[in-house]
Amino acid sequence: MIISILMITGIFGQTTDALKKTRYGLELSQFITGSGFASGTEIYITVIPDQKKNLSLGLYFCPEAKKISGFSIHHEMSLIRSAGQKKVAPYAFYNMIYRITKTRGVLAENGPEAGYATYKSLEHHLGVGVRITLAKDLYLKSAVGYGVYLGSIKKPSDPNPVTGEIMGENGFGAIAKIGIAFVI
């Protein structure tokens, strides 16, 4: 009976990944989504409780406004066992982006803000990616996914030629990301 218990705990016990201490990381990524915004940059602070998952909180930098204008949450789960020991490690992810920007649009006002409108977007994406080890604790990351955007834009200066209305307040769209990550 003792041998059976030892075999079961050996098979179903914690893996070496689960015994490692929590690590932290910093990631910089460039991405584009199908929601009508220009390509953007995110900087993340990541909490890595084990080699199988991580949670990142970040800020969104808008290149059009040249300032931080949103935030992002990113969660990853490894698709292989012992991902920390592999040179190339695939993962699944969930990504949420909330952003606010002022864009030339449909408003016809006088003054310094004439012709500008404020747009907000809440985007959710699921997808897959790959983490490639460049050096110890330095990684190149790439990911693609698909999701939904709510309250976004499809370039307000480009109305539908038939109806004359601005399109794209909500919908589905892809996301593509590439970045570099450093783990402490």
Secondary structure, DSSP 4 states (H G I P E B T S, - for coil): -HHHHHHHHHHHS--TTTTSPPEEEEEEEEEEETTSPPPEEEEEEEEEEETTEEEEEEEEEETTTTEEEEEEEEEEEESSTTGGG-SEEEEEEEEEEEEEEEEE-S----STTTTEEEEEEEEEEEEEEEEEEEETTEEEEEEEEEEEEES--S-TTS--TTT-----SEEEEEEEEEEEEEE-
